[in-house]
Amino acid sequence: MYSEKKGRVIIVSAPSGAGKTTVVKHLLEAGLNLVFSVSACSRPPRSHEIEGKDYYFLSVEKFRKKISEEAFIEWEQVYPGKYYGTLKQEVRRIWQESHHILFDVDVKGGTNLKQYFGDRALAIFVMPPSLEELERRLRARKADPESSIRERIQKASLEITYASRFDYTLVNDRLETALKEAEQVVSRFLGEKDIQDSVI
């Protein structure tokens, strides 16, 4: 019998361009009873974004109010006035619907979530084969100016040093192999016997 207490957490983090979004999409479609956790942010929605599906869009004032109410598991001010965070109510909602939670977050957010959930979470770091390959992938996108690519590479070189704080490092060299490996690791974790509950 499933209960909220049995709900588990999968955290996927990576430097930009390492393939995190592709891994997350694959896991959601792999029949593992995972539901994507929607983050809250303080910026206005972009034209293609949907409230409650892409993000929960809050004003800066409302976001700060929720911080004061301790409504977040973790939050971060990425730029002045631009906040992102994980709402406790979102975690409760998914567990109450008898699903496990899948987080797609940056490296800092990933380490914060792992610290919060402890053994109830599996934190996966998606590692590019090398910084040179990461730079090649970012350039192949043709979506960013040169200054942005350089900034992302510099940030990635720092983020890679955080890999040891995660439970599992997934090297995304050959995509098909990496996706299969991610599915196997997550499936094994979700199939383990009950572990200690965490409080939300």
Stockholm file with secondary structure:
# STOCKHOLM 1.0

chainA/1-200         MYSEKKGRVIIVSAPSGAGKTTVVKHLLEAGLNLVFSVSACSRPPRSHEIEGKDYYFLSVEKFRKKISEEAFIEWEQVYPGKYYGTLKQEVRRIWQESHHILFDVDVKGGTNLKQYFGDRALAIFVMPPSLEELERRLRARKADPESSIRERIQKASLEITYASRFDYTLVNDRLETALKEAEQVVSRFLGEKDIQDSVI
#=GR chainA/1-200 SS CCCGGGCCEEEEECCTTSSHHHHHHHHHTTTSCEEECCCEESSCCCTTCCBTTTBEECCHHHHHHHHHTTCEEEEEEEETTEEEEEEHHHHHHHHHTTCEEEEECCHHHHHHHHHHHGGGEEEEEEECSCHHHHHHHHHHHTCSCHHHHHHHHHHHHHHGGGGGGSSEEEECSSHHHHHHHHHHHHHHHHTSCCCCCCCC
#=GC SS_cons         CCCGGGCCEEEEECCTTSSHHHHHHHHHTTTSCEEECCCEESSCCCTTCCBTTTBEECCHHHHHHHHHTTCEEEEEEEETTEEEEEEHHHHHHHHHTTCEEEEECCHHHHHHHHHHHGGGEEEEEEECSCHHHHHHHHHHHTCSCHHHHHHHHHHHHHHGGGGGGSSEEEECSSHHHHHHHHHHHHHHHHTSCCCCCCCC
//
